[in-house]
Amino acid sequence: MTGNVVRQPRTICGDFHMRIARDGTWYYQGSPIGRKELVCLFASVLKREADGSYWLETPVERGRIEVEDAPFVAVELNWGHCCGEGACDAGDRKRAARQCLTFRTNIGELVSADENHPIRVEIDPITREPRPYVTVRPGLEARISRPVFYELVALAQPETVDGREVMGVWSQGVFFIIDDSPAEDDDPVEEFDDELA
């Protein structure tokens, strides 16, 4: 015996008839999946292909699912310091401690914004409506809910990036742009459209 394990090829099941709604609710054949443990199990095997399609992938089978926006929703934000005194000097700026922003998703997963888990905000060029996201795992994002986005806006500060005045937040030494610096009478959050209160 060589000890090599022969794996059977994965069965492609096509469409699993599952959908993740914009509010983060999982549906199977049109009915919501009520058991959080089951949703968490499905979420643990969720993958995204380069073409943007979403698949549930186990060692034995693989099937496509529909995702209306992002597969997860960031429903809570915790912020604090993630390094001790003197550990966060950055060039000519001395930071006693770096701010860390940690999100909790609707399935209870925790993710701290950093280089590998960036925050991005799409801004509609006409309505100025922000659509904020944070990367949870490679290819998989959580849409940041309205209350959590308001918290981010409260933490935002102005910075100059590539000669442009912007507003954003720091997390683990990385600056994430939320919006251009607003005019005196402009509120960047006013047009935010979100189904979650």
C-alpha positions in Angstrom: 0.0 0.0 0.0 1.4 3.4 -1.0 -0.8 5.3 1.5 -2.2 7.5 -1.3 -5.8 8.4 -0.9 -7.9 8.3 -4.1 -10.6 10.9 -4.0 -13.7 10.6 -6.0 -14.4 13.6 -8.2 -17.0 16.1 -6.8 -20.5 15.7 -8.1 -21.7 19.0 -9.8 -25.3 19.4 -8.6 -26.1 22.4 -10.7 -28.5 24.8 -8.9 -29.2 24.1 -5.3 -32.3 26.3 -5.3 -30.9 28.4 -2.5 -30.8 32.1 -2.2 -29.3 34.6 0.2 -31.4 37.7 0.4 -30.0 41.2 0.7 -30.9 41.2 4.4 -28.8 38.0 5.0 -31.7 35.6 5.2 -31.0 32.2 3.6 -33.8 30.6 1.6 -34.2 27.0 0.3 -36.8 26.6 -2.5 -38.4 29.9 -1.5 -38.7 29.2 2.3 -36.4 30.8 4.8 -34.0 28.5 6.6 -34.8 29.0 10.3 -32.0 27.0 11.9 -28.9 29.2 12.5 -26.7 26.1 12.9 -27.7 25.0 9.4 -27.0 28.4 7.9 -23.6 28.5 9.6 -22.8 25.1 8.2 -23.8 26.2 4.7 -21.8 29.4 5.1 -18.7 27.5 6.1 -18.6 25.8 2.6 -19.6 28.9 0.6 -17.1 29.9 -2.2 -17.1 32.5 -4.9 -15.7 32.0 -8.4 -13.8 34.5 -10.4 -16.9 35.1 -12.6 -18.8 36.3 -9.5 -20.9 33.1 -9.1 -21.5 31.6 -5.6 -21.2 27.9 -4.9 -21.6 25.6 -1.9 -18.7 23.2 -2.1 -18.2 20.1 0.1 -15.7 17.3 -0.5 -18.3 15.3 -2.5 -20.6 17.8 -4.2 -20.8 21.3 -5.5 -23.9 23.4 -6.4 -24.6 27.0 -7.3 -26.6 29.4 -5.1 -28.0 32.9 -5.7 -26.8 35.8 -3.7 -28.7 39.1 -4.0 -26.0 41.4 -2.7 -23.4 40.0 -0.3 -23.6 36.7 1.4 -23.2 38.2 4.9 -24.3 41.3 6.8 -22.1 43.1 9.3 -24.5 43.8 12.2 -22.2 44.9 15.0 -19.0 46.9 15.3 -16.5 46.8 18.2 -13.6 49.2 18.3 -10.7 49.5 20.5 -6.9 49.5 20.5 -4.9 46.5 19.2 -1.3 47.3 20.3 0.4 48.7 23.3 2.1 52.0 24.0 4.9 52.9 21.5 4.2 49.9 19.2 2.4 51.9 16.6 4.7 54.6 15.4 3.9 55.3 11.8 6.5 57.5 10.0 6.4 61.1 11.3 3.1 60.3 13.2 3.3 58.7 16.6 0.3 56.6 17.5 0.2 55.3 21.0 -2.1 52.5 20.0 -3.7 51.4 16.7 -7.4 51.5 16.4 -8.9 48.1 15.5 -12.4 47.7 14.0 -14.0 44.3 14.4 -17.3 43.4 12.8 -19.7 40.7 13.8 -21.7 39.2 11.0 -25.3 37.9 11.0 -24.0 34.4 11.4 -21.7 35.3 14.4 -18.4 35.4 12.5 -15.9 38.0 13.7 -13.7 39.8 11.3 -11.2 42.7 12.0 -10.6 45.2 9.2 -7.0 45.0 8.0 -5.0 44.6 4.8 -6.6 41.2 4.1 -10.1 42.2 5.2 -10.6 45.6 3.7 -13.5 47.9 4.0 -14.8 49.3 0.7 -17.6 51.7 0.0 -19.3 52.0 -3.4 -20.8 55.5 -3.9 -23.5 56.0 -6.4 -22.3 58.9 -8.6 -25.8 60.4 -8.9 -27.5 59.8 -5.5 -24.3 59.6 -3.5 -25.8 56.6 -1.7 -23.1 54.6 0.0 -22.9 50.8 -0.2 -20.3 49.7 2.4 -18.8 46.2 2.6 -16.0 44.4 4.5 -14.2 41.3 3.3 -14.9 38.3 5.5 -13.0 35.6 3.5 -11.4 35.7 0.1 -14.1 36.6 -2.4 -16.8 36.8 0.3 -18.0 40.1 1.8 -20.4 41.3 4.4 -22.6 44.3 3.6 -22.3 46.8 6.5 -25.7 47.5 7.9 -26.9 51.1 8.3 -26.5 51.3 12.1 -22.9 49.9 11.8 -22.1 52.3 8.9 -23.3 55.2 11.1 -20.8 54.1 13.7 -18.1 54.0 11.1 -19.0 57.6 10.0 -18.8 58.7 13.6 -15.3 57.3 13.8 -14.2 58.8 10.4 -11.5 61.4 10.1 -10.2 63.5 7.2 -7.0 62.4 5.5 -5.2 63.3 2.3 -4.7 60.3 0.0 -3.0 60.9 -3.4 -3.6 64.6 -3.1 -7.3 64.1 -2.5 -9.2 65.1 0.7 -11.1 62.1 1.9 -13.0 60.8 5.0 -12.2 57.4 6.3 -11.4 55.1 9.2 -8.2 53.5 10.5 -8.0 49.8 11.5 -4.8 47.9 12.3 -2.7 50.7 10.7 -4.6 50.7 7.4 -6.7 53.6 6.3 -10.0 52.8 4.6 -11.7 55.6 2.6 -15.5 56.1 3.2 -16.1 59.1 1.0 -14.6 62.3 -0.3 -14.4 65.0 2.3 -17.9 66.5 2.4 -18.7 70.1 1.9 -19.8 72.1 4.9 -23.5 71.5 4.3 -23.2 68.0 2.8 -24.0 64.9 4.9 -22.5 61.8 3.3 -24.8 59.5 5.1 -28.1 61.2 4.3 -28.9 59.2 1.2 -28.0 55.8 2.7 -30.6 53.3 1.7 -30.7 50.1 3.7 -33.4 47.6 4.5 -32.1 47.1 8.0 -33.0 49.6 10.7 
